[in-house]
Amino acid sequence: MSDATPCPRCGAGSRFLLSPHDREGGPAAAVRLCLSRVCGVGFTDPAPGDAPAAPAASPAGEVEDRLAARIVGAGLGHLIRMLPRNSLVVDVGAGSGLRARVLAERGMRVVAIEPDPLEEMRAHAMVSSLPAGRVEVVRAGVDELPEVMAGRTAHAAVMWHVLEHLHDLDAGLRSVAGALRPEGLLSIAVPNRESAEARAFGARWHGWEPSRHRWHMDEESLRLVLGAAGLSVDEIGTRGGWGYPSGLAYSIAPGLDPQVSPRRGLLGRALAAAMIPAAAGARIAGRGGQLVTIARYSPLR
């Protein structure tokens, strides 16, 4: 099916993919997902508005905190092992600050940027027990990163479930790449539009999130946009299991998503835990719910 909407990234024509459901599980009125016929990037049409940030996970209680930190550490473990101790890492879209705290606890120095004022406050609280100077939390968007860095360059940056939200995909990636030293690393996680759960749930898939997600990636289109920003892919693959069972869980029961119904958050997390075996199986089959990439900044490439 052809579509007259030009791709907002490359300007080429597009084709209609589907009309997604919203976070609550109902049809998203007058919203379509389209795919560029040239660059292959998917996009939400019309573009999402300025919706407030979905609250990031903020563990309640010591047991939940330890579990959440272990899950985050497992997701970032490979990147951390590639970096010397005391490396400078930029956490783009820091949310509640849990990821920045875990990085700092693993020996990194962190600059954590977060544009949402409420999330920025939560991030300050999350890292308040760390030694001074380990984490710098700044209220800023990706376009403000050059000013935040003030000439500093980082060994690595992380953009976990941030890329799909950016208004300008290429400008945002160039801004982050410009904050890296040559051969610096960038770890990205995005929903995988070619995942088994995306295919199984179709318009109901949690990963579409049309009210907030501007872009929808598969492996080929993610490689393309990274390359356009001077980033060469070292590794790319799907993740599931402990890394990302929530997309599967909240596709089945959108009303249990803690970001939609905080009072039902415990039930939602229990369902997500129950989905770990299925999510792990999808990962093993190469069809996990998210794409995780480590790319390297090669400005002279």
N, C-alpha and C positions, 0 to 999 in steps of 0.2 A: 504494500500500500504506500503510495507516494504522499509526501507532505510538503506544503509550501513554505514551512518555517525554515529559514536558513540557520545553520549551525552558528551559535553565538561565538564559537571559538575560531572556526576557520572560514565561515561565510558560505560554505558549500550547502547544497540542498540536503535534505534529511529524509528519513523514512520513519513512519509511525511505529512505535514498539508496543505500547500498551497504555491504558488509562489506569493509574495506580490507585490503591486505597490509601487512606491517611493513617496516622498513628493509632487512631481509635478503631480502625478496622473497617470503616465505611468508605464508599467511593469518594475520591477527592474531586470536588466539583470543577468541571471545565479545565482539568489538568491532564496533560499528555506527556509521555516520555517518548523522546525521539532519538534517533541515531544519525550522526553525520555520515553522509555517503563517501566522504573523503578521509577525514581523520579518524572516524570510527568512535569518537567520543559520544556518549549518551548525555542528554540534557533534559531538564524539566522545563516544560513550556506551558504557561508563562513561568518566568523565573520566580523562585520563592521570594517572598517579601522579607522584611527585617524582623523575623520571628525571634523572640528571646531565646537565648541558648538553652538547650535541654540540659537540665542539671546533671552534672557528671556524678559518677559513683562516689559516695562519701561514706566509708564504713562506719557503722554504729557498734561500738563495743570492741573489746580487745580481740576476741576470737575472729570476728568478721574483719577487723583491721588486718590481722596477720594473714588471713586467707587472701584478702584482696591484694595485699602487698606481694604475696607469693605469686599470685596469678600475673600481676603486672610485671614482676621481676622475670618470670618465665618468658613473657612475651618480648621483653627487651634484652634477655640474657645474651643472645648471640651478638647483638650490637655491642653490649658492654664488654664482652670478652675480646672484641676487636680493638678496644680503646685502651691506651695507657691510663693508669690511675691518675686522677686529678685533671683529666681532660675537661675542656669546656664544652658543654652540650646545651643547645637551644631547644627548649620544649615549646613548640608552637601550638597554641590552643591548649593551654595547660589545664583547663577545667578546674577541678577541685584541688589540684596540686599533688595528688597521690603519685602520679608518674614522676614528677620532679623530685618528690621526697625519696622515692625508691632509687632513682638515679644517684642522688646525693648519698644515700646510705651505702651504695655500691662504689663509692669513692670518686664520683664525678662532681665537678662544679657546674651549676645549672643556672641558665637565664631562662625564666619561665614567663612567656607572654600570654596574656588572656584578655580579650577585649570586653568581656561581659563583667560589669562591676560586681555583681553578686558572686560570681565564680572567682573573681580576683580576691575578694575578701575571704572566701573559703580556702583558697590556695595559701594565702598568708597564714591562716590558722593552721593549715595542714603541715607547714614547714617550720612553725614557730619553735619547735623543740630542738631543731638542728643547730649546730654551731654557726655563729655569725659568718656570713660570707659564702656559705655552701650553696644557697639558692637565692637568687634575686628575682622576685616576682614583680612584674611590670604590667600595668593595664595598657595594652597596645594591641593593634591588629597587625597582620602580616605585612601590610604596606608600610608600617612604622618601624619595622625591624632595623633598617639602616641607622635610624636615629638612636634606637635602644642600644645597638652594639657599639656605636660611637668609635668606629675604626677597629674594634676587636674582631677577630675571626675565630670561629669555633672548630673544634675537631669533628663535631657531629651535630646533627639536628634530628628531631623526631617530629613527625606530623601524623599522629594516630587519630584517624577519623576526623581529619581537618580538611583535606584536599577537596572532598566532595561538597564542602560548604562554601568554598571561595567564590566570590563574585567574578573575579578575573583569574582564571586558572593559571595562565602562563605568567602573568605579572607576579602572582603570589609565589610561584615556584622560583622565578628569577630572584625575587627578594630573598628567599631562604637560601638559595644557592650562593648569592652574593655575600651571605654572612659566614660562609664556610671557607676555610683555608683550602688551597689546592689539594686534591685527593681526599678532602673531608667527606664524611659519610652522611647520608640522609636515609633514615628509616621511616617508611610510609606504610600505613595500613588504611585500606579503603574497602567498602563492601564490594564483593565480587559478583558482578551482574551475571556471570556465567556459572555461578555456584549451583549445586544440586538443589538447594532450598529455593533459590530464585526461580529455577525452572519448575519446581514442584508447586510452589505457592502462587506463581504468576503475579497478578495484580495485588495480592494480599501480602507479598513478601515485605517483611519489616525493613529490609535494607533500602527500599526505594525512598521512603520518608520524604515525599514530595514537598512538604511544607518547609523543609530545611535543606534538602540535598539538591544542589544545582547540577552536579555532574555524576555520571554513572559509568564506571570503568570495567573493562575486562583487561586481561594481561597485555594484549597487543596495544590497546589505546593508552594504557598506563606507560608502557615503554616509550611510546611516541611522545607523550607530553613531557616525560622526564628528559628525553634526548633533546627536545627543543630548548630546554633550560640549561643545557650543558652538563647533564647528569647521565652517566653511563651505568647501566644496571649490573651490579655484581651478582645479586640473587633475587629471585622472585618466585613466589609460590603461594599456595593457599594454606590457611590455618583454620583449625577447628578445635574440637576438644575443649580443654580449659581456656583456650585462647578466645573462643567466640561462639558459645552455645546460645547466647541471648537472641540472636537473629532468628534462629530456628524456634526458640521458645515463644517469642512474642509475635511470630507469624501465626502460630497455633492459637494463642490467646492474647490478642492485643491489649485487652483490658487489664492484664496482669503486669504490664510493663511498669516498673517503678517510676519511670519518668512521666507516665500518663496518670497512674493511680498510686501515689506514694503510700496510701494506707494499705494497699494490697501488695506492697513491695516484697514482703517476706514470702508470700505465695509465688510471686513472680520469680524470685531468686531460686526457690525450691524447684520450680519447673525448669529453669535454666540448668540447674545442676542435673536434673533427670535427663536432659538432652545431651549431656556430654558424650555418651557412647555414640549416638547418631552423628553428632558433629565431628567426632574423631574419625568415624568411618568415612565421612565425606572428605575429610582432609587427606586421609590415606589414599583415597581414590582420585585426588587432585581436584576435587570439586568443593572445597571448603568455603565457608561463608564470607571470608575476607581474603584479600590479597595483601601479602606482606612483602615489602621490597626493601632491599638495601642497595642504594645507588651511591655513586662516587662522583664528586664534582671535578670535572676535567675542563677548566676554562679555556684551554688551548686546543681542545679536541676539534 
